[in-house]
Each structure stands twice: as structure tokens, then as C-alpha cells.
Amino acid sequence: MSTRLDKRFAKLKAEGRSAFVTFITACDPDFDGSFEVLKGLPAAGADVIELGMPFTDPMADGPAIQASSQRALKAGATMHKTLELVTRFRKDDHDTPIVLMGYYNPIYHMGVDKFLAAAKGAGVDGLIVVDLPPEEDDELCEPAMKAGLNFIRLATPTTDDRRLPAVLANTSGFVYYVSINGITGSASPQARDVAAAVARIKRHTSLPVAVGFGIRTPEQAAAIARAADGAVVGSAIVDAIAQELDSAGKLKSTGAAKVLALVSDLARGVHNARATAAE
């Protein structure tokens, strides 16, 4: 069965352009502020949305996303509220894919079967769970697939050709290539290195490859979009949210509009990348 992710990447491929994938943390800075940004992302140019599941110990994330998780948890974020954001989003948007990204602990705490049923019911399309290796596919990956959710794997510069088949075995939707070694937002990827890595991954899979970590400007996003099927931006957007908070930690009245203006700039970089390259 074709999922929203399959349809979106197929549509973009037919149009000859890369996907712009955005990341925000659910309930950052609170439920209402988060929803205001979330609902505006598609019109600002987001093709796929990654929604972070707040967690107390996001060890693969840099300071910006760690801080966003802390803000969300302080505001009372729970898995139920994260899924409620998706449910509310789906009332007006039935097409934009939403992928929940984060760590296994909150899912395990809720219970895998209960979580998968609730996620599917809310309108979630896929999962990226950064701390579950392929060797533990029976924990979540296989049940998620049976529930009709895409399970998206991470590949990194240290994922060699011997390891790639295991990483890709049950992957669907797309492959997320982490373009740098280290935590999110810590450095900027080099387009030439990314192009070589994407080509290597594509020798093992027909899935789209989206590239993330370290993309902060429209120019960087465009360079990655020319080398891959998608460019993922997280820390820059999360930073923009942090800069638009008032003294009480709430999103300012103009905050969402300013965050979405940044998203629009980044989206133009991605969406115009191949047209510019062809000129």
C-alpha cells in the first residue's frame, strides 16, 4: 500500500525537485505555540514534517534541540499531547506526511501496541527512532510496519557497505542520511561529500535519500537538495522558535510568522536548487 510518504516523494520526483523536510519539537514552547508553527509549515514550503517527541535525555541532539525538549517538557508535553498535535493538524491537512522522531523510551513507556494504534489513529505516517538498531527490529520496527507506518532508518558517514544492508533491511519511506559525525546542529555538511554518500546508499536501495544535520541557510539547503532527494532542517528552525519567545517563555504574537518566514526562505533554496543547477 502506498503511504503519504511514498506519494509525496513520487510527486516531487515527477516534478524534478527535492523534498524540504522540516523538524520541530512537539509542544515547544507549549502546545498552542507549537501548533501555530506546525499548521503553517506546509504553506511555508515544508514537504514532509518531522515532529520531535520530547524526551529528557536526547543524547544524539545538540544544544538547540535539547533545549527545545526541555521547554516542551516544562510546558507539560506528553506523548498524548504530541499525538493530539497530529490529530489537530490532520483536521485541515490530509496530505502532508508527518514523521515522529526521537527515542524509544517514551514509546516503550506508553506501550508499543498502544502507541502504534494511537499514532496511526492520529494520522502519523512514519517513525524515526534513533536509538533502536536493526538488531532490535522486533521491538518496534516490525510491529510499526504491520500497523502501516513507515520506519525510517538513519545512515551515517561511518555506515559502511557491510553495515548498510542491515540498516536498510526494513527501512521504508526514505533513508535519512546523517551528513556529519556528531550531534545535531554541530557542523555544516559538504555537498561534494554528501553527493558521494548518497550515490553509495542508492547502490543498495531504491528509496529516496534525505540528508540532514547542520543545514542552516537557504544556500546550504540548496546545495544538499542538488545532491539528494531531500534536505532536512531542524536546529535552525528550533533556534528561530527560541528567539521568538517572550519573557514568560511564550511565542510572541509575531513569533510564528517570523519562524515561518525563515522556513519559506529555506524552502525556496531547496525547491529552486535543481532549476538553478540546470541553468
PASEBA-1860 file (N, C-alpha, C; in nm, 3 decimals):
! residues 279
1> MSTRLDKR> 0.084/-0.119/0.000/0.000/0.000/0.000/0.088/0.125/0.000 ~ 0.053/0.220/-0.084/0.130/0.344/-0.094/0.095/0.437/0.022 ~ 0.198/0.485/0.092/0.177/0.573/0.206/0.188/0.719/0.164 ~ 0.154/0.809/0.256/0.170/0.953/0.225/0.314/0.986/0.186 ~ 0.409/0.923/0.254/0.550/0.949/0.222/0.582/0.901/0.081 ~ 0.536/0.781/0.045/0.561/0.729/-0.089/0.503/0.825/-0.193 ~ 0.380/0.869/-0.170/0.313/0.957/-0.266/0.383/1.092/-0.277 ~ 0.426/1.146/-0.163/0.490/1.277/-0.166/0.624/1.272/-0.240
9> FAKLKAEG> 0.707/1.172/-0.211/0.836/1.163/-0.280/0.818/1.132/-0.428 ~ 0.717/1.051/-0.462/0.690/1.022/-0.604/0.647/1.149/-0.677 ~ 0.564/1.228/-0.613/0.517/1.355/-0.672/0.635/1.450/-0.696 ~ 0.721/1.461/-0.595/0.835/1.552/-0.607/0.932/1.504/-0.715 ~ 0.951/1.373/-0.723/1.040/1.318/-0.826/0.984/1.351/-0.964 ~ 0.853/1.337/-0.980/0.789/1.367/-1.109/0.805/1.515/-1.144 ~ 0.810/1.600/-1.041/0.827/1.743/-1.063/0.973/1.784/-1.078 ~ 1.062/1.688/-1.056/1.205/1.715/-1.072/1.265/1.797/-0.961
17> RSAFVTFI> 1.212/1.784/-0.841/1.270/1.862/-0.730/1.284/1.778/-0.604 ~ 1.364/1.829/-0.511/1.389/1.761/-0.384/1.285/1.800/-0.281 ~ 1.276/1.718/-0.179/1.183/1.744/-0.069/1.248/1.836/0.034 ~ 1.169/1.928/0.086/1.214/2.007/0.202/1.148/1.947/0.325 ~ 1.231/1.894/0.412/1.185/1.825/0.533/1.217/1.913/0.653 ~ 1.114/1.949/0.730/1.136/2.036/0.847/1.120/1.957/0.975 ~ 1.194/1.999/1.077/1.182/1.940/1.211/1.146/2.048/1.312 ~ 1.046/2.020/1.393/1.021/2.098/1.515/0.992/2.000/1.627
25> TACDPDFD> 1.008/2.045/1.750/0.977/1.961/1.865/0.833/1.984/1.908 ~ 0.760/1.877/1.928/0.621/1.887/1.971/0.612/1.963/2.104 ~ 0.517/2.053/2.112/0.489/2.129/2.236/0.599/2.225/2.275 ~ 0.682/2.265/2.180/0.783/2.369/2.204/0.735/2.499/2.141 ~ 0.717/2.606/2.219/0.744/2.618/2.363/0.630/2.566/2.450 ~ 0.514/2.544/2.389/0.398/2.486/2.456/0.306/2.433/2.347 ~ 0.194/2.374/2.385/0.105/2.311/2.287/0.056/2.412/2.182 ~ 0.003/2.524/2.227/-0.056/2.621/2.134/0.048/2.683/2.042
33> GSFEVLKG> 0.163/2.722/2.099/0.269/2.781/2.017/0.322/2.683/1.914 ~ 0.338/2.559/1.957/0.386/2.454/1.868/0.288/2.431/1.754 ~ 0.159/2.427/1.787/0.059/2.403/1.683/0.053/2.518/1.583 ~ 0.072/2.640/1.631/0.069/2.754/1.542/0.177/2.744/1.435 ~ 0.297/2.699/1.476/0.405/2.679/1.380/0.376/2.557/1.291 ~ 0.336/2.447/1.354/0.311/2.323/1.282/0.211/2.341/1.168 ~ 0.100/2.404/1.197/-0.005/2.417/1.094/0.037/2.505/0.978 ~ 0.136/2.594/1.002/0.183/2.683/0.897/0.295/2.628/0.812
41> LPAAGADV> 0.353/2.515/0.850/0.470/2.463/0.779/0.441/2.426/0.633 ~ 0.331/2.356/0.601/0.309/2.322/0.459/0.300/2.443/0.368 ~ 0.226/2.545/0.409/0.212/2.666/0.326/0.346/2.738/0.313 ~ 0.433/2.722/0.412/0.566/2.784/0.407/0.663/2.705/0.320 ~ 0.621/2.586/0.275/0.705/2.510/0.183/0.753/2.375/0.232 ~ 0.712/2.333/0.351/0.753/2.202/0.401/0.682/2.091/0.325 ~ 0.757/1.997/0.271/0.700/1.882/0.201/0.676/1.765/0.294 ~ 0.761/1.751/0.394/0.750/1.647/0.497/0.782/1.712/0.630
49> IELGMPFT> 0.709/1.674/0.734/0.732/1.731/0.867/0.779/1.622/0.962 ~ 0.893/1.646/1.026/0.937/1.562/1.137/0.897/1.633/1.265 ~ 0.829/1.560/1.352/0.784/1.615/1.479/0.856/1.542/1.591 ~ 0.939/1.616/1.664/1.018/1.555/1.770/0.933/1.517/1.890 ~ 0.958/1.397/1.943/0.892/1.351/2.064/0.978/1.395/2.183 ~ 0.931/1.489/2.265/1.013/1.541/2.376/1.061/1.428/2.467 ~ 1.187/1.439/2.508/1.250/1.336/2.591/1.352/1.402/2.681 ~ 1.369/1.348/2.800/1.458/1.409/2.899/1.606/1.396/2.865
57> DPMADGPA> 1.642/1.297/2.782/1.784/1.273/2.756/1.810/1.249/2.607 ~ 1.790/1.353/2.523/1.809/1.337/2.378/1.956/1.339/2.340 ~ 2.026/1.226/2.359/2.171/1.224/2.353/2.230/1.248/2.214 ~ 2.154/1.227/2.108/2.207/1.250/1.973/2.186/1.392/1.926 ~ 2.118/1.473/2.008/2.083/1.609/1.966/2.176/1.712/2.028 ~ 2.193/1.821/1.954/2.274/1.931/2.001/2.198/2.022/2.095 ~ 2.263/2.131/2.140/2.203/2.219/2.240/2.066/2.275/2.200 ~ 2.047/2.310/2.074/1.920/2.373/2.032/1.803/2.278/2.051
65> IQASSQRA> 1.817/2.155/2.003/1.706/2.060/2.013/1.693/2.007/2.155 ~ 1.804/1.992/2.226/1.794/1.956/2.369/1.712/2.061/2.443 ~ 1.742/2.188/2.418/1.670/2.296/2.487/1.522/2.296/2.449 ~ 1.491/2.263/2.324/1.351/2.260/2.282/1.275/2.149/2.354 ~ 1.341/2.037/2.375/1.279/1.928/2.451/1.253/1.970/2.596 ~ 1.349/2.039/2.653/1.332/2.085/2.791/1.217/2.186/2.803 ~ 1.208/2.279/2.707/1.097/2.375/2.708/0.963/2.303/2.697 ~ 0.957/2.204/2.608/0.832/2.130/2.588/0.793/2.053/2.714
73> LKAGATMH> 0.888/1.986/2.774/0.858/1.908/2.895/0.816/1.999/3.010 ~ 0.881/2.115/3.019/0.844/2.212/3.123/0.701/2.261/3.104 ~ 0.657/2.266/2.977/0.521/2.311/2.946/0.418/2.199/2.957 ~ 0.466/2.080/2.998/0.373/1.969/3.020/0.358/1.873/2.905 ~ 0.457/1.869/2.816/0.449/1.780/2.700/0.440/1.634/2.743 ~ 0.355/1.559/2.675/0.343/1.415/2.691/0.329/1.353/2.553 ~ 0.338/1.221/2.546/0.316/1.154/2.418/0.173/1.177/2.370 ~ 0.078/1.179/2.462/-0.061/1.202/2.425/-0.078/1.341/2.362
81> KTLELVTR> -0.009/1.442/2.417/-0.020/1.577/2.360/0.050/1.585/2.225 ~ 0.161/1.512/2.210/0.228/1.507/2.080/0.133/1.452/1.974 ~ 0.064/1.343/2.007/-0.029/1.283/1.912/-0.151/1.372/1.891 ~ -0.191/1.447/1.993/-0.303/1.540/1.978/-0.269/1.651/1.878 ~ -0.142/1.693/1.876/-0.098/1.791/1.777/-0.121/1.738/1.636 ~ -0.086/1.610/1.616/-0.103/1.550/1.484/-0.252/1.539/1.450 ~ -0.332/1.495/1.546/-0.476/1.484/1.524/-0.535/1.617/1.481 ~ -0.495/1.724/1.550/-0.548/1.857/1.519/-0.499/1.903/1.381
89> FRKDDHDT> -0.373/1.875/1.350/-0.316/1.910/1.220/-0.393/1.841/1.107 ~ -0.429/1.715/1.129/-0.496/1.636/1.025/-0.638/1.684/0.994 ~ -0.696/1.764/1.080/-0.831/1.815/1.052/-0.833/1.903/0.927 ~ -0.720/1.969/0.901/-0.713/2.060/0.785/-0.614/2.016/0.678 ~ -0.527/1.922/0.711/-0.424/1.879/0.615/-0.422/1.726/0.612 ~ -0.465/1.670/0.499/-0.471/1.525/0.485/-0.358/1.469/0.400 ~ -0.269/1.557/0.353/-0.169/1.514/0.255/-0.025/1.520/0.303 ~ 0.009/1.618/0.386/0.149/1.636/0.426/0.192/1.524/0.521
97> PIVLMGYY> 0.296/1.450/0.485/0.341/1.341/0.573/0.400/1.395/0.703 ~ 0.368/1.327/0.813/0.426/1.359/0.943/0.499/1.236/0.997 ~ 0.625/1.258/1.034/0.709/1.152/1.089/0.745/1.190/1.232 ~ 0.718/1.102/1.326/0.761/1.126/1.464/0.907/1.084/1.479 ~ 0.987/1.170/1.538/1.131/1.143/1.552/1.172/1.155/1.698 ~ 1.255/1.062/1.741/1.303/1.070/1.878/1.361/0.939/1.927 ~ 1.331/0.908/2.051/1.394/0.797/2.120/1.289/0.695/2.165 ~ 1.337/0.574/2.190/1.245/0.464/2.218/1.178/0.475/2.354
105> NPIYHMGV> 1.245/0.535/2.450/1.195/0.535/2.588/1.050/0.583/2.602 ~ 1.012/0.699/2.545/0.872/0.742/2.561/0.771/0.647/2.497 ~ 0.811/0.581/2.388/0.724/0.484/2.324/0.709/0.360/2.410 ~ 0.821/0.312/2.461/0.821/0.195/2.550/0.738/0.222/2.675 ~ 0.751/0.343/2.727/0.677/0.380/2.848/0.526/0.377/2.824 ~ 0.485/0.421/2.705/0.342/0.420/2.671/0.292/0.279/2.639 ~ 0.383/0.196/2.589/0.347/0.062/2.544/0.340/0.061/2.392 ~ 0.417/-0.029/2.329/0.431/-0.027/2.184/0.297/-0.039/2.112
113> DKFLAAAK> 0.217/-0.137/2.150/0.089/-0.159/2.080/-0.004/-0.038/2.096 ~ -0.010/0.014/2.218/-0.095/0.130/2.244/-0.047/0.250/2.166 ~ 0.085/0.270/2.165/0.144/0.383/2.092/0.115/0.373/1.942 ~ 0.138/0.255/1.884/0.120/0.240/1.740/-0.025/0.262/1.699 ~ -0.117/0.210/1.777/-0.259/0.230/1.747/-0.295/0.378/1.755 ~ -0.244/0.446/1.857/-0.274/0.588/1.876/-0.209/0.672/1.767 ~ -0.084/0.638/1.730/-0.013/0.713/1.626/-0.083/0.698/1.492 ~ -0.120/0.577/1.458/-0.190/0.553/1.332/-0.324/0.626/1.331
121> GAGVDGLI> -0.394/0.620/1.442/-0.523/0.687/1.452/-0.514/0.838/1.442 ~ -0.402/0.893/1.490/-0.382/1.039/1.487/-0.346/1.088/1.347 ~ -0.292/0.999/1.264/-0.250/1.040/1.130/-0.101/1.050/1.112 ~ -0.025/0.981/1.199/0.120/0.974/1.185/0.153/0.880/1.068 ~ 0.256/0.914/0.992/0.292/0.834/0.875/0.416/0.748/0.894 ~ 0.507/0.791/0.980/0.630/0.717/0.995/0.701/0.748/1.126 ~ 0.805/0.670/1.153/0.883/0.685/1.276/1.031/0.687/1.244 ~ 1.103/0.773/1.314/1.249/0.769/1.317/1.286/0.756/1.464
129> VVDLPPEE> 1.341/0.642/1.501/1.378/0.617/1.641/1.528/0.592/1.644 ~ 1.601/0.690/1.695/1.746/0.695/1.672/1.826/0.596/1.755 ~ 1.765/0.541/1.860/1.843/0.453/1.948/1.798/0.307/1.943 ~ 1.732/0.267/1.834/1.696/0.126/1.814/1.769/0.073/1.691 ~ 1.872/-0.010/1.708/1.944/-0.064/1.593/1.863/-0.173/1.522 ~ 1.901/-0.208/1.399/1.829/-0.311/1.324/1.819/-0.445/1.398 ~ 1.917/-0.472/1.483/1.915/-0.599/1.557/1.795/-0.608/1.651 ~ 1.730/-0.495/1.678/1.613/-0.493/1.768/1.484/-0.463/1.692
137> DDELCEPA> 1.478/-0.504/1.566/1.361/-0.472/1.484/1.231/-0.529/1.539 ~ 1.240/-0.639/1.612/1.117/-0.698/1.666/1.056/-0.612/1.777 ~ 1.135/-0.521/1.834/1.085/-0.434/1.942/0.979/-0.336/1.891 ~ 1.009/-0.269/1.779/0.921/-0.163/1.731/0.908/-0.160/1.579 ~ 1.018/-0.180/1.508/1.016/-0.166/1.363/0.914/-0.260/1.298 ~ 0.922/-0.388/1.328/0.830/-0.484/1.265/0.685/-0.460/1.305 ~ 0.655/-0.435/1.434/0.516/-0.401/1.469/0.467/-0.273/1.401 ~ 0.557/-0.175/1.385/0.519/-0.049/1.318/0.483/-0.075/1.173
145> MKAGLNFI> 0.562/-0.156/1.106/0.536/-0.189/0.967/0.401/-0.259/0.953 ~ 0.373/-0.351/1.044/0.244/-0.422/1.041/0.128/-0.326/1.064 ~ 0.154/-0.220/1.140/0.050/-0.120/1.168/0.032/-0.021/1.051 ~ 0.116/-0.032/0.950/0.104/0.055/0.833/0.185/0.183/0.841 ~ 0.284/0.186/0.931/0.370/0.304/0.945/0.505/0.278/0.878 ~ 0.558/0.380/0.811/0.693/0.369/0.759/0.792/0.374/0.874 ~ 0.900/0.298/0.864/1.006/0.302/0.964/1.132/0.350/0.892 ~ 1.177/0.469/0.927/1.287/0.535/0.857/1.416/0.518/0.936
153> RLATPTTD> 1.518/0.469/0.868/1.646/0.447/0.934/1.743/0.562/0.908 ~ 1.838/0.573/0.999/1.949/0.666/0.982/2.070/0.592/0.928 ~ 2.135/0.650/0.828/2.267/0.606/0.785/2.363/0.721/0.810 ~ 2.488/0.691/0.840/2.586/0.793/0.876/2.713/0.775/0.793 ~ 2.807/0.871/0.803/2.933/0.853/0.731/3.010/0.727/0.771 ~ 2.981/0.673/0.890/3.051/0.552/0.935/2.974/0.424/0.904 ~ 2.857/0.436/0.839/2.782/0.317/0.798/2.843/0.263/0.669 ~ 2.927/0.159/0.680/2.998/0.111/0.561/2.911/0.014/0.481
161> DRRLPAVL> 2.965/-0.032/0.368/2.888/-0.117/0.277/2.849/-0.251/0.340 ~ 2.923/-0.295/0.438/2.885/-0.419/0.506/2.766/-0.397/0.598 ~ 2.759/-0.279/0.656/2.652/-0.250/0.752/2.523/-0.203/0.682 ~ 2.535/-0.139/0.568/2.419/-0.079/0.501/2.303/-0.176/0.478 ~ 2.327/-0.299/0.429/2.213/-0.389/0.406/2.130/-0.414/0.532 ~ 2.194/-0.424/0.648/2.120/-0.444/0.773/2.039/-0.320/0.807 ~ 2.098/-0.202/0.786/2.030/-0.076/0.815/1.907/-0.060/0.724 ~ 1.921/-0.104/0.600/1.817/-0.081/0.501/1.711/-0.192/0.496
169> ANTSGFVY> 1.735/-0.302/0.565/1.651/-0.421/0.550/1.502/-0.393/0.566 ~ 1.463/-0.324/0.671/1.322/-0.297/0.697/1.288/-0.149/0.685 ~ 1.375/-0.073/0.620/1.352/0.070/0.604/1.248/0.095/0.495 ~ 1.163/0.194/0.517/1.067/0.233/0.414/1.042/0.383/0.424 ~ 0.977/0.439/0.322/0.951/0.583/0.322/1.066/0.659/0.261 ~ 1.176/0.667/0.335/1.301/0.724/0.285/1.413/0.685/0.378 ~ 1.535/0.707/0.335/1.653/0.688/0.420/1.699/0.826/0.464 ~ 1.728/0.838/0.592/1.776/0.965/0.647/1.928/0.953/0.660
177> YVSINGIT> 2.000/1.027/0.575/2.145/1.026/0.585/2.192/1.139/0.675 ~ 2.260/1.102/0.781/2.317/1.199/0.876/2.452/1.240/0.819 ~ 2.461/1.363/0.772/2.574/1.403/0.688/2.704/1.429/0.761 ~ 2.698/1.436/0.892/2.819/1.463/0.970/2.824/1.369/1.089 ~ 2.944/1.345/1.139/2.958/1.269/1.263/2.940/1.366/1.379 ~ 2.854/1.332/1.473/2.834/1.420/1.588/2.688/1.447/1.611 ~ 2.661/1.549/1.693/2.525/1.581/1.732/2.461/1.678/1.633 ~ 2.330/1.692/1.641/2.259/1.782/1.551/2.306/1.925/1.567
185> GSASPQAR> 2.314/1.995/1.453/2.347/2.138/1.457/2.491/2.170/1.487 ~ 2.579/2.068/1.485/2.716/2.093/1.532/2.813/2.135/1.423 ~ 2.781/2.108/1.297/2.869/2.144/1.187/2.787/2.147/1.059 ~ 2.849/2.193/0.952/2.779/2.202/0.824/2.832/2.095/0.729 ~ 2.744/2.029/0.655/2.786/1.925/0.562/2.848/1.984/0.435 ~ 2.934/1.908/0.372/2.993/1.948/0.245/2.919/1.877/0.132 ~ 2.867/1.952/0.038/2.781/1.897/-0.067/2.851/1.787/-0.146 ~ 2.980/1.804/-0.174/3.053/1.703/-0.253/3.058/1.569/-0.179
193> DVAAAVAR> 3.085/1.575/-0.048/3.088/1.452/0.032/2.949/1.390/0.038 ~ 2.847/1.474/0.051/2.709/1.425/0.058/2.669/1.356/-0.071 ~ 2.704/1.414/-0.184/2.669/1.354/-0.314/2.729/1.215/-0.327 ~ 2.853/1.199/-0.285/2.918/1.068/-0.293/2.850/0.968/-0.200 ~ 2.814/1.013/-0.081/2.747/0.926/0.016/2.609/0.883/-0.032 ~ 2.535/0.978/-0.090/2.402/0.947/-0.142/2.413/0.844/-0.254 ~ 2.509/0.863/-0.343/2.528/0.768/-0.453/2.560/0.629/-0.400 ~ 2.638/0.623/-0.295/2.674/0.493/-0.236/2.551/0.425/-0.176
201> IKRHTSLP> 2.469/0.501/-0.103/2.348/0.445/-0.044/2.253/0.396/-0.152 ~ 2.242/0.473/-0.261/2.150/0.438/-0.369/2.192/0.312/-0.445 ~ 2.317/0.271/-0.427/2.358/0.143/-0.485/2.295/0.025/-0.410 ~ 2.244/0.056/-0.290/2.187/-0.050/-0.206/2.035/-0.042/-0.196 ~ 1.973/0.067/-0.241/1.829/0.084/-0.221/1.770/0.175/-0.329 ~ 1.642/0.155/-0.356/1.571/0.244/-0.448/1.495/0.352/-0.373 ~ 1.505/0.354/-0.240/1.434/0.454/-0.159/1.495/0.593/-0.178 ~ 1.414/0.698/-0.162/1.470/0.833/-0.160/1.567/0.849/-0.043
209> VAVGFGIR> 1.665/0.935/-0.061/1.761/0.964/0.046/1.750/1.112/0.081 ~ 1.713/1.140/0.206/1.707/1.277/0.257/1.827/1.299/0.348 ~ 1.883/1.419/0.343/2.007/1.448/0.416/1.982/1.556/0.519 ~ 2.028/1.531/0.641/2.011/1.628/0.748/2.133/1.643/0.835 ~ 2.121/1.727/0.936/2.224/1.765/1.033/2.310/1.877/0.975 ~ 2.304/1.994/1.036/2.397/2.102/1.002/2.354/2.197/0.892 ~ 2.233/2.179/0.835/2.187/2.269/0.729/2.116/2.388/0.793 ~ 2.169/2.508/0.770/2.116/2.625/0.840/2.075/2.741/0.750
217> TPEQAAAI> 2.119/2.740/0.626/2.090/2.854/0.537/2.026/2.804/0.408 ~ 1.956/2.893/0.335/1.900/2.854/0.206/2.007/2.804/0.108 ~ 2.126/2.864/0.113/2.234/2.822/0.024/2.281/2.681/0.055 ~ 2.296/2.650/0.185/2.334/2.514/0.224/2.224/2.414/0.187 ~ 2.099/2.455/0.210/1.986/2.367/0.177/1.982/2.338/0.027 ~ 2.009/2.441/-0.055/2.009/2.423/-0.200/2.120/2.328/-0.244 ~ 2.236/2.343/-0.184/2.349/2.256/-0.220/2.318/2.110/-0.189 ~ 2.256/2.086/-0.076/2.220/1.949/-0.038/2.107/1.898/-0.127
225> ARAADGAV> 2.012/1.983/-0.158/1.898/1.942/-0.243/1.944/1.900/-0.382 ~ 2.053/1.958/-0.430/2.104/1.918/-0.561/2.169/1.781/-0.554 ~ 2.211/1.740/-0.434/2.283/1.613/-0.419/2.194/1.499/-0.368 ~ 2.074/1.532/-0.320/1.992/1.430/-0.254/1.845/1.448/-0.291 ~ 1.763/1.354/-0.245/1.619/1.359/-0.271/1.545/1.448/-0.171 ~ 1.616/1.490/-0.067/1.554/1.577/0.032/1.658/1.640/0.121 ~ 1.626/1.759/0.173/1.712/1.829/0.268/1.633/1.851/0.396 ~ 1.692/1.813/0.508/1.625/1.821/0.638/1.684/1.935/0.719
233> VGSAIVDA> 1.597/2.023/0.770/1.643/2.133/0.854/1.570/2.126/0.988 ~ 1.647/2.122/1.096/1.587/2.116/1.229/1.637/2.224/1.322 ~ 1.765/2.221/1.354/1.820/2.312/1.456/1.797/2.458/1.423 ~ 1.809/2.495/1.294/1.790/2.635/1.257/1.647/2.681/1.285 ~ 1.549/2.594/1.260/1.409/2.629/1.285/1.382/2.633/1.435 ~ 1.435/2.536/1.507/1.417/2.531/1.652/1.482/2.653/1.718 ~ 1.599/2.693/1.667/1.665/2.815/1.715/1.577/2.938/1.692 ~ 1.514/2.943/1.575/1.428/3.057/1.542/1.309/3.065/1.637
241> IAQELDSA> 1.255/2.950/1.674/1.146/2.948/1.773/1.195/3.004/1.906 ~ 1.314/2.961/1.949/1.369/3.006/2.076/1.389/3.158/2.078 ~ 1.423/3.213/1.963/1.447/3.358/1.955/1.319/3.440/1.955 ~ 1.205/3.374/1.938/1.078/3.445/1.931/0.992/3.426/2.056 ~ 1.057/3.394/2.169/0.984/3.374/2.294/0.987/3.501/2.378 ~ 0.878/3.528/2.447/0.874/3.645/2.535/0.930/3.608/2.672 ~ 0.923/3.701/2.765/0.985/3.679/2.897/0.919/3.568/2.975 ~ 0.795/3.533/2.937/0.724/3.423/3.004/0.746/3.290/2.933
249> GKLKSTGA> 0.827/3.290/2.827/0.854/3.167/2.755/0.748/3.130/2.654 ~ 0.660/3.224/2.622/0.555/3.201/2.524/0.598/3.258/2.388 ~ 0.541/3.203/2.282/0.570/3.256/2.150/0.509/3.396/2.138 ~ 0.590/3.493/2.092/0.540/3.629/2.072/0.428/3.630/1.967 ~ 0.349/3.736/1.965/0.236/3.743/1.872/0.279/3.732/1.726 ~ 0.400/3.780/1.698/0.451/3.772/1.561/0.551/3.657/1.544 ~ 0.568/3.578/1.650/0.672/3.475/1.651/0.656/3.369/1.544 ~ 0.536/3.313/1.535/0.515/3.206/1.436/0.540/3.258/1.295
257> AKVLALVS> 0.493/3.379/1.266/0.512/3.436/1.132/0.660/3.451/1.099 ~ 0.741/3.491/1.197/0.884/3.508/1.172/0.953/3.373/1.152 ~ 0.913/3.272/1.231/0.968/3.138/1.214/0.932/3.084/1.075 ~ 0.808/3.103/1.035/0.762/3.051/0.907/0.824/3.127/0.789 ~ 0.861/3.252/0.811/0.932/3.328/0.707/1.069/3.265/0.681 ~ 1.136/3.221/0.789/1.264/3.150/0.773/1.243/3.020/0.697 ~ 1.137/2.948/0.735/1.106/2.822/0.667/1.084/2.846/0.518 ~ 1.014/2.952/0.484/0.990/2.985/0.343/1.121/3.013/0.268
265> DLARGVHN> 1.212/3.084/0.332/1.342/3.112/0.270/1.418/2.982/0.244 ~ 1.419/2.894/0.344/1.488/2.766/0.329/1.421/2.681/0.221 ~ 1.288/2.683/0.218/1.213/2.606/0.119/1.246/2.652/-0.023 ~ 1.257/2.783/-0.041/1.292/2.833/-0.176/1.429/2.782/-0.218 ~ 1.521/2.778/-0.122/1.654/2.724/-0.153/1.646/2.580/-0.203 ~ 1.567/2.499/-0.135/1.552/2.358/-0.173/1.479/2.344/-0.307 ~ 1.367/2.413/-0.318/1.280/2.392/-0.434/1.337/2.451/-0.563 ~ 1.421/2.551/-0.551/1.481/2.611/-0.670/1.617/2.552/-0.705
273> ARATAAE> 1.666/2.461/-0.620/1.803/2.413/-0.633/1.833/2.351/-0.769 ~ 1.745/2.261/-0.812/1.774/2.190/-0.937/1.748/2.276/-1.058 ~ 1.650/2.365/-1.047/1.624/2.458/-1.158/1.746/2.549/-1.178 ~ 1.803/2.595/-1.066/1.922/2.681/-1.074/2.040/2.605/-1.133 ~ 2.054/2.478/-1.092/2.165/2.396/-1.140/2.154/2.371/-1.289 ~ 2.030/2.366/-1.342/2.010/2.335/-1.482/2.034/2.455/-1.574 ~ 2.038/2.573/-1.517/2.053/2.694/-1.598/2.195/2.711/-1.650
END
